[in-house]
Amino acid sequence: MRTIVRSSGAAKELALSGVGGYGFAYSMVFLLPCLIILYLNREKLKPLNHSKYLIASILLNIAISSIVILLSGYSIAIISISTIITILFFFNKNKIIINSIIIVLMTTIGISIPYLINRYYFQLLELTFGTNYYAKIRDINVSLQSSEVSGTLADRVERYLRSIEYFSHNPIFGTLSKADLGKHSMILDHFAQFGVGGGILFLTIIFWQVLQYYRYEKKGKLSLAIGIAILLIFGLNNAVFNFAPILFILYPLTIILTQDNIQHNDIKKI
C-alpha cells in the first residue's frame, strides 16, 4: 500500500496502470460503517431476494475492509475506524447520559495513549516490527521524550502549520494559489487558498448531506460516524474521487434501507 502511494518509479508505474493505494485504503474507512449498519439491521433486508447471500457478502466485505485498513499502515485510518466503531455500537442521539459517558471514555483513552506508548514502548516496537506502525510509534515516543515533534509526525505537523500560516496572512481572500500550501489537509488548504468564506463554503458542501441525514436517521449513528470520518480524513489528509461513490450513493442508500418505515415494495425498487 505504501509502495503504491509513494513518488517512486514503481509507484508511478502502478498508478498509470490504474492501481491506487491511498484512496482505496481510506475508502474502506467510509465503507466499513455502512457495512456494519447494514449487518446490524439485517432483518430489514430480508424482503430482498437471496438475502442470505447478501448478508454473507456484507460479512465478507466487513472482514476484507478491516484487513485492508489494518495492513495499510495508515494511523489516521486506524484512529478514524476505532472512533467510528465506538459510535456505531454505543451512540444514540436520544440518550444524553450514554453519549456523555462515551465522550468521557474516548477522551480518557486519547489522553492515555501517550502514557501507554511510553509504558509499553519496547513491546509495541517488537509487535509492529516490519510494519509501517513501527516508525510511527518510534517517532511518537521520541517526540514525547524530547517535547518536540519529530520524524514523519513532524513533517505532517509542518505541513499543517504552513497552511495555517498562509491563512493567517490573508484570512479574507486567501492566497488564491495552492502552490506553496501544506497540501496535507483539504480543509486547512481551502481556508488558506480561498479565505474564510471559501473555507466555510467547503465545510458546508462536505457536511451538508451528513447534517440532513443525521436529522432523518432515527439514532444518528451512521451519519455521525461518517461526519467524524470526513472531519478526520479531510482535515488531516486530502480527499480523492474514490470517496464519492460511498459518500453520495452507498451512505444514503444505507440510511434508506435501514429505516423502520420502509416497505417491501420500496426495497424492491431500490
NORKA-V141190 format. One line per field, one symbol per residue. ss: DSSP state (H for helix, E for strand, C for the rest). phi: phi as a letter, one per 20 degrees, with the letter a starting at -180 (. if undefined). psi: psi as a letter, one per 20 degrees, with the letter a starting at -180 (. if undefined). A space follows every 50 residues. Layout:
ss: ???
phi: ???
psi: ???
This chain:
ss: CHHHHCCCHHHHHHHHCCCCCHHHHHHHHHHHHHHHHHHHCHHHHCCCCC HHHHHHHHHHHHHHHHHHHHHHCCHHHHHHHHHHHHHHHHCCCCCHHHHH HHHHHHHHHHHHHHHHHHHCHHHHHHHHCCCCHHHHHHHHHHHHHHCCCC HHHHHHHHHHHHHHHHHHHCCCCCCCCCCCCCCCCHHHHHHHHHHHHHHH HHHHHHHHHHHHHHHHCCCCHHHHHHHHHHHHHHHHCCCCHHHHHHHHHH HHHHHHHCCCCCCHHHHHHC
phi: .fgfefedffffffffenecegfffffffffgffffffffdfffeffffl fffffffffffffffffgffefnefffffffffffgffecfbfecfffff ffffffffffffggfffffdgffffffdgndffgfffffffffffemcfb mffffffffffffffffffbfedmembdgdfflcbfffffffednfffff ffffffdgffffffffffemffffffffffffffedbdecfgfggffdcf ffffgffdffefegffffff
psi: ghhhiqlrghghghhhjjppgghgghhhhhgghggghgghkhhiihiqql hghghhhggghgggggggggihjohhgggghggghgghihqoiinggghg ggggghgggghiggghghgkghghghhjpirihghgggggggghhijppr bhhggghhgghgghghghhmigiahjqjgjrhkjohghhhghhjahghgh gghgghiggghghhhhpgijggggggghggggghhiaqqrihhghghigg ghhggghjqhjqrghghgg.
